[in-house]
Every structure is written in structure tokens, then in C-alpha cells.
Amino acid sequence: MSLAQITDKIERDARDEASKILERARGQEAEIKTETEKEIKRIEASASERFDYERPEIFKRREIVARLDVNKIRLGAERKLISDVYAEGLLRLKNLGKGEYVSFCERLLKKSVESGDESVELSHSEKYLDAAWLEAFNKTNGFRLTLSERRGDFSGGFILSKGRIAVNCTWEMLIQAASESMESEVVSRLFSD
């Protein structure tokens, strides 16, 4: 055999071997592809089955979360409305006419006096109560109340004090006390179904 024939034979054998290897690889590729497709279908079926099983629970959880969100929004709106009611009450106290304002303060002061010689602190912005008013009040009721030189940062009313004891009758404190004692009544009136 000549060198050309030997080379030719080696090339043919190599081509035959390469063809066999490629054929086996194609067969393995087809097997892998078939197995992969089966696995994909199995996973899809499993996921679909699991989703069908869990779907009601997923929707139930979404509904619960949505209900919680709605209740949170509703509660915030209700709290805002209640806050607005008390803010309106404070505004009305601030805007009382002179006669109503003075009369209300006198009734409040009469109920608050313990010893009759306390000090009365008024607001910086007080427009109706002054030393002359307190003098007339003392004369009418037999008290010896004094007007404090100190002025407070509140919108109306007064603070009655003697020593370390103080009775806060400011509009803000009255509204706060009313909100604490009447909260359930206000809520039922505003939000009864």
C-alpha cells in the first residue's frame, strides 16, 4: 500500500468514526430533548396542579389584605373626622361672643375654685377677661382671687393655681377632657350604621 492509500484509508476511517460519533450525539441529543420536554411538562403540570390547589388560598389572602387596607383607610378617615369635630369645638369656644364667653368662664371658675384665694392665669391673647372682670367676679362671689402676671400660651379659658396645685381650664384642656370622656359617644353618633 502506498502512502496515498494509507492516508486515504485513515481519512475514511476517521470520517466513518466521526459519522458514528455524530450519529450517537444526535441520538443522545434527541433523548435529552425528549427527556427535557417530559420534565418541562411534568413541572408545568405540577405547578398548575399546585396553583389550582393554592388558588383559593391566594385569593383569600389577597381579600384579607385588601380588607385590612380598606379598614386602615376607613379608620384613618374616621380618626380625621373625629379630630375635625374637636377642632371645630375648639374653634367655637374661641369664637364665643363676649357675653357667652364671660358667662361660661365665670361658671367654670366658680366650679373650679377651692379655697377662694387662688391665682388666675389668662392667655396672651385674652380679649374679654381682665383685672376689672376678676374684681367684679370676686365681689359677686366673695372670693379673693388674684390675677397672675404670667400669661399662658393657650387659646382661651384660664389656669387656676395655688402653690403647686393647678386646675387647667383652658379651651384646649376642656376639649381634650371632652374627647377622652365622650369618645365612644362621638364615635357612635358619627359612625352608627
N, C-alpha and C positions, 0 to 999 in steps of 0.2 A: 504494500500500500504506500501510496505516495503521500507526501506531506499535505498536499491539497485535499486528498481524500480523507486523511485523518482530521484535518481542520474542519472539513465539511461534515464528517460524522460527529465531531464534538459539538459543532453548532446545531446540528439536527437533534442530537440528544438533549442539548441544553434547551432548545425550543420545545421539544416534547415535554421535558421536565417542567419548564416554565408554564406550558399549557395546562399540565396536570395540576400544578400548584395554583394557577389562576382558577381552574375549574373547582378545585376544593375550596378556595377562598370565596368564590361566588356561591357555592353551596352553603358554606358557613354563613355568608352574608345573608342569604335567603332565610336560613334557620334563625339567625339572630333577629332579622327583621320580623319574622313570623312570631317569635317569642316576645319581642318588644311590643308588637301590636297586641298580642294577647294580654301582656302585662298592663299596657295602657288601658285596654278595655276593662280588665279586672279592677284597676284603680279607679277608673271613671264610674264603674258600676258600684263599687264600694263607697265612693264619695257621694254618689247620687243617693244610694240607699241610706247612708248616714245623714245626708242633708234632709231627705224625706222624713227620717226618724226625728231629727232635731228641729225641723222647720217650725212645728207648733211652739216649741220652747223658745226658739229665737224670736218669733213674733210676740210671744207672751212677754219676754224680757223687754223687747222694744216698746210694747204697750205700757209696761210698768214704768220704764224710764220716761216715756212721754207723759204719763200721768203725773209722775213726780215733778217733771219740768213745769207742767201746767199748774200744779198745786203751788210750786215755788213762786211762779209768776203771780198767781192769784193772791197768795199770802203777801207778797211784796206790795201789790196794789192795795190790798186791804189795810196793811200797816200804813201805807202812804195816806190813804183816805182817813184813817183814824188820826194820824198826825195832823192832817189838814183840819180836821174837826177841832182839835185842841188849839191849833194855831189860830183858827177863826175865833174861838172862845177868848183867847188872849187879846186878839185884835179888838174884839167887842169891849172887853174890860178897859183897854187903853182908850177907846173912843167913847166912853160913857160921858154923858153931859155932866156939867158941874154939879147939878142938884143930885143926880143919881150917884155920881162918883163920891161926893162928900157923904151922903147918907149911907152908902154901902160901907165906906171906910169907918164911919162912926159906929155902925152896928158891929163891924168886925173888931174894932178897937175895944168896944165895951165887953165883948165876949172874951177878949184876949188878956185884959188887964187882970193881974193877980193881986198886987199889993197897992196899986194906985199911985206909986211913985217911980215908975219905970221911965226909961228914956225912949223917945220915938225917933227912929232914923227914917228919913224920907229919901226919895230918889233924887238924883242930879236933875232929872227932867220933870220933877213935880210941878204941876201948874195950878193946883187948887188948894192943897194943904200947906199951911204955913204956921208961924208962931201965933198969929191972931186967931186962926181956926182952933189951934190946940188950947189956947187960953179960954176961948168960949166953950170948948168941949169940957175942959176941967171944971169950969164954973157950973155948967149944967149938970155934971155927973159927980161932983165932989171929989175929983181926983187931983193929984199933984204931979201930973206927967210933965216931963221936960222934953224940949226939942233938942235932939242931938245935933252937934255941929258937923258931925260926919254925914256925908251923903253917899248913898249906895248906887251901884250900877244895876238897877232893875227898872222895869218899865212903869211901875205904879205900885200902890199899896204902901206898906211900911214894915219896919222890923222893930219890934218892941223888946227892949232888953233891960235887965237889971243884973249887974255883976257879970257872971259868966253864963247866965241863962238868957237865951234869946228866943223869941217867938217870931218866926218868919211868916209874915202875912203879905208878902209881895205877890203880884199877879202871877209871876212865873211859878212860885211855890203853890199857890192855890190851884193853878191849872195842873201841876204835877200831882198834887194830892187827889184832885178830882179824877185824873186819868187812872191813878192806881186803884182808887176805891170804886170807880164806876166802869172799869174796862169791860167786864163781862156784859154789863147792861148796854154799853155803847156798841159792842160787837154784835149783840143780839138784835139791837134796833137797826143797825146798818146792814147786817148780812143775813137776817132771817129769811128763810126760803118761803 
